[in-house]
Amino acid sequence: MRTIDETNVCHYLRETSRIPADVPLRARRLAGGVSNEVLLVEAAGPGGPRMVVKQARERLRVADDWRCTVERIWRETETLRLCQRFATPGQTPALLFEDRDHYLFAMSAAPAGHHVWRDDLLRGQFDSQVATAAGALLATLHAGGWHNDEVAERLADRAIFWQLRIEPYYQTVAQRHPGDAAFFSRLTDSLDTHCCSLVHADYSPKNLLVYQRQIMLVDYETGHWGDPAFDIGFFLSHLVLKAFYHAPSPGPMLALVADFWTAYAAALRPAIGANEYAALVARGVQNLAGCLWARLDAKSPVDYLASESRRGGVRRLARRVLVNEVATWPQFAELLAIELEPICAKTDD
């Protein structure tokens, strides 16, 4: 495999006739990812090509030794194709080309001037319309994949999900907290048992690009046929962690969670039925607890929550939800309020 980076990607594109030799180009590495080389390539002048080139790396850029097969790049393109079918045009990138020899592909770039929703949230910029769009898009993907035989066949292999989520998240927390390992075995068993739809498995504010209050979803390599409860838990763990980050003023962040739930329920409950929806939410809340704990003590720790009192509050919350098998968001929110109250009362944390 030829390694592509910002120093040689322009030459690679010309050499392989992806872009004409006389078009001046510039390239830069995009920040935020840990598992791939992601490069923005654009014409030096106006009106030229603009694309993202993505190449898999075996070793992920984290402190722990965390590796995954480079074959996952093809799972990403396969998941992207399916999501393009279900989503509204513009909510997913367009696939431009694949290079099987070098484990890379290119896709359309988000419009110039877009911003990453994660950055907005950390800066305290809260947009109800974006949260609503995030809930509606996730529900659309889950509804499109629900008991869909073609999706089940094309995304059946869950090895990459295991390498990038189960082992580095749930299994790692179980190893580091052996007294609580049974909770994570229960979560893993449940994910294995309830395979019923397309799962993105990296649905987070980091992967939602915002332009003119519309969203584009990126990063599809963990996509698989599985339990969409993982998407619910994974996504909401990011919002709940940011509520702890913004304490003593978590209210606007939690309002976005409510916006997400409203949009998600409105789009998905009619599609799958009330009983299936309630069961999915119950599993999603349990995975929310698991993902919260994993973002503190596993291989991809959150980088913006340094306060030990806040981190301790997150751990206690996660454990209470798992111990009590909390099954609804209102029940979760009650326990969340208990943990946020002392943090909000402090003035020096």
N, C-alpha and C positions, 0 to 999 in steps of 0.2 A: 504493500500500500504506500503510495506517495503521500507524504505529509504536506498538507496545504495550510498556509497561514497568511497573515496580512502582507508578508514580504513577497510571496510568489503567486498569490491567487489571481492577480491580474494577468500575469504571464500565462498561467494555466488556462484561463478563459480564452485568451487569444490563440494559444497553441492548439487548443481543442476545437477552435472555430465556433465557440459559443458566442463570442463577441468579435466584431470585425477588428482587424489589426490596427486600423487607423483611428479608432475611438479612444480618446484619452480617458483613463480610469483612475480612480483612487479607491483605497480599501482601508477598512479599520475593523478591529475586533469589537464585537458587541459584548458588553458586560452583562453579568447576571447569571450565566449558566455555569454549571460545574462539570457537565458530562461530555461536552462537545466543543469543537472549535466552530464558532459562529461569526461569520464575516459579512459586513455590509460592503457591497461593491456598487459604485455608482459612477456615472460619467462625470468628468471634471467640469463640464459645461452643462447648461440647461437643456432639458429635452431628451437626454440620452437614457440608456438603460439603468435600472436600479433594481438590485436583487440581493438576496441573502444566500450565501453559500454555507452549507453546514456539513461538517465532517465528524464522524464518530471518533472518540478517543477511548482506549481500553481502560485507562486509569482515570478516575474522577478527581477533580481538584478540590479535595477536602483533606482534613488532617488525618483521618483514619485511612487505612488501606482499603479502598473500595473500587472494585473492578467490575466490568460488565462487557460482554461480547460486543464487538463493533457491528455485528449483524443486526443489532437493534435499529440501525439507521433505516433498514428496510421495513421494520415494523412501523417506524414513524411515517414513512410515505404511504404505507397501506392504511394506517389509521386516518391520516390526513385525507386520503381519497374518500373514505367513508364519511368523515365529518363534513366534507364539502357537499356531499349528497344531502345531508340532513339540515345543514345550517343555511342561513340567508347569505347570498353572495356578498363578499366583503368581510364576513365574520371569520373566514379562514384564508390563509394565503393560497395563491395559485401555485401548483407544482410546475416548475419550468423544465427541469431535466434531472436525470439520475446518472451517476457514474458508478457502475457496479464494481469496477476494478479498484476504485479508490475510496469506496464507502462514503460517498458524499452525494448530496443533491442540492439543487438550487430552487428557491421559491421566490415569489414576489415579496417585496419589502412593504412594510406598513408605510403610509404616507409620511413624507418629511414633516416634522413638527409634531408627530405623535408623542405620547408620553406613556410611561409604564404605570399601571394603576397602583402597584405596590408603592412606588415613590410618592404618588399623590397622597396615599393613605398615611404614610409615615410623616409627611409634611402637614398633616391635618386638613387636607382638602377632601371633603366628603361630598360625593355626588350621588344622590338617590337614583338618578337615571342610569348611572353606570351599574350600580348594584342590582337594579331591576333587570337590566340587560344581561348581567351575569347569571342571574337566576333563570331567566327565560331561555338563554342559550343552553345552559346545562340541562334543563328539562327537555329541550328540543332534541339534544343528542341522546338522552336516555330514552325518550319516547321513540325516536327513530330506530334505536337498536333493540327495543324491548321484544324479547322472544323472536328476534329476527334470525332466521336460519342462515342467511348469507353472512351476516356479521359473525355469528357463532363459528362458522367454518373458517372464515378468513382471519379471525383473531383468536383462534382456539389456543394457540401456544401461549402459556402464561409464564414462561421461563424468565423473560426480561422483566416482567412485573415483579417476580420473585426477587431477582437480583437487584432491582433498583428501589423496591418498596418494602417487601416483606422482610427480607434479611436485614437490610440496613435500618429499618424502622422498628418493626414489632419484635423481631428476633433479637436485635441488639439490646433493646430496652429490657427484654426478658432476661437476657444474660447478665445485664448490669443491675437488675433488681430481681434476683431469683425468687424472693419471697412473693413477688407479684406476677411471676411468669405465667400462671394459669390464666390470667386475664387475657394475655396476648395470644396464648394458644387458642382460647375461645374465639377471639377475633379472627384469627387465621382460619380456623375451622369453619366459621360462619361465612367468610369470603369464599372458601372452596365450595360450600354447600349451596350458595344462593346465586349461581351464575345465571343471569337473565338478560343482560344488555351490554351494549358498548360502554366501556369505562375508559375515561381519558387518563386518570390516575396522576395527572400533574396540573389539575385545574386549580389555579391559584392566581392571586393578584399580580405576581411576577410575570405570568404568561398571558395577561390580558392587556393589550395595547390599546390606548384610548386616543381617538382622533375625532374632534367635533362631537364628543359625548357618545360616539359609537365605539364598539369594541371589536378587536380582532384577537382570536385565540391562536397561540403558537405552542410549539413543543408537544409532539404527539408520540414520543418513543415508548412511553409506558402504556400506551393504549392496548386494550385486550378485551376479550369476552369474559365478563365477570359480574361482580355485584356492584351496582352503581352507588351503594351505600358508602363505598370507599371514597368516591368523588365528593359526596356530601361532607363526610368527616374531614377529608383533606382540605377542601376549600374553606370550610368554616373554621378550622383550626387557625388558619392565617388571620381571619377577622377577629377571632376571640383573643389571640395573642396580641393583636394591635389594640384591642380594648384595654388589656393590661398595660400596654405601653403608654397609652394616652391617659390612664388614670393619673390624677383625680377627675378627669373629664372623659369618661368612656362613653357617655350617652350618644354622641353623634356616630361613633363607630357601631354601637349596638343597634342604632336605627337602620344602618345599612344592612345588618343581619336580618332585621325584620323585612326590609325591602326585598332582599334575596328570597326569603322564605315565601313571601306573598307571590312573587313572580313564578317561582319554581312550582309551588302548589297549583297555581292557576293553569299552568301549562301541562303539568304531568298528571295530576290526580284524575282529570277527566279521561286521559288517554289510557290509564292502566287500572282504574277503579279505586274506590276508597279503601278497601281492605288491603290491597297490594301496596297502596301508597303508605298507609299507616305502618305496615310492617317494614317497608323500606326506610321510612324515617326513623323507626326504632333502631334499626341496624346502623343507620347513618349517625345517630347520636352516640352510639357506642364507639364507632370508628372516630368520631370527633374527639372523644376522650383519649383513645389510643394515639391519634396523631398529635394531640397536644403534648402528651408525655414524650413521644418520640422526638418532637422538635426541641426538647430540652436535653435529653440524655442519650440520643442515638447518634448516627453518623452524619446527620445534616442539621446541626443545632442552629436555632434561630440566632441571628447576629445582632439584634437590637434590644434585647431584654436582659440587661446586665444585672439589675437589682435582684439580689437573692430573695428578698421578701416577695417580690412579684413572681419570681420563678417558683418559689415555694407555694404560692397561692395557686399557680397553674397545676403543679403536681397534686396538691390536695384536691383540687377540683376534678382532675382527671380520675384520680383514684376513687373518689366518692361516686362519680358517675358509673364507673365500672363495678364497684362493689354493690351498688344499689340497682344496677341494671336499668338505669334511667332510659325511658323510651320516647320522650317527647321533648320538643324544644322548650316549652314553658317550664317543665320540670328542670331541665338543664339550666335555664335562665335563673331560676330560684337559687340553685347552688352557686352559679356564677356571681350573683349579687352578694351572697354571703362572703365570698373570697375577695370581691372588689371593695367591699365596705371599709375594712381597716386600711387598705391601701389608699383609698380616696380620702380617708380621714387624716392621713399623714401629710405634713407639709415639707418634709425634708428627704423624701424617698424618690 
